[in-house]
Amino acid sequence: MSIKKTITIGANTTYPLTVKRFGYGTMRLTGEQVWGEPENRDEALAILKATSDNGIQFIDTADFYGADVTNRLIAEALYPYNKDVLICTKVGVARGADKSWQVYDKPDNLRASIEKNLQTLKTEQIQLVHFRVMPGSATPFETSLQTMFEMQREGKILHIGLSNVSKEELEIALQMGNIATVENVFGYEQRNSFTTGGMELRGMHEVLDTCVKEHIVMIPFFSLQTSLHNKENKITVIAQKYGVTNAQVNLAWALHFNDLILPIPGTSKLTHFHENCKAFDLELSKEDLQFLG
């Protein structure tokens, strides 16, 4: 079955952005534990430069990757940006000197993060910013999100999205303003919320109905990490059928699952990057999708 090749972010707004329906997530370009410089800096830059050669227009980053490492790499590799490149970043989290993940969602925190992103990415406006929800935060969800909408009105953000969001939070957000995208956990074997390292990660499946109803683009994270741990599964059967990798089948499955899904697989290896890109052209049959379930 053929897939929809492009996707429009903010389709119902004044400034819709249409991109290829396959992006690149930069988190793995950092050192271990998403901290510090990459092990192979030249390869990291080569991957970013290869995005344009492979028609990839959507690049996902965050100022807390590194920290600030991926933003600086993106600017070094791609600035000045092609007019069709869409850079998406995240705010609401900060990293401690001990490599901890810390809530950073007070209004002043969010403003500081946006300003830092603008500076390191060398741009006057960020096209898409996700507010990353950290369950258990002392700051009311509405207070944080209101700051995001204020900065959108100030022209520093074009579109607003949510990351790690619950169904209830998404419905509250939609009453406050336009939400263009949702970035939650989603992969073949991991579709619902789970907890790892004391951190709750919300699943895309729990907000799927709302996203479809409101035509909100869904951007899965951890799509490969949580879906390839079991080597003896149905993904393997389909991979052997077509002579491709399990990762490629997993990505192709996500592309076929719903037209609103925009995969952003990340890797620090150029060979894996090119393998992942080939998944965009892997067409699964109706029978394949029924078998995978």
BELURLIN-V218075 format. One record per helix or strand of 3 or more residues. SS is the DSSP state (hx for helix, st for strand). FROM is the first residue (numbers start at 0). TO is the last residue. Records with the same first field share a line. If there is no record, write none. Layout:
BEGIN
SS=FROM-TO + FROM-TO
END
This chain:
BEGIN
st=5-8 + 16-19 + 57-59 + 85-90 + 92-94 + 100-102 + 125-131 + 156-162 + 180-182 + 193-195 + 198-200
hx=26-28 + 31-33 + 40-52 + 68-77 + 106-120 + 140-152 + 166-175 + 203-205 + 207-213 + 233-241 + 245-256 + 269-280 + 285-291
END
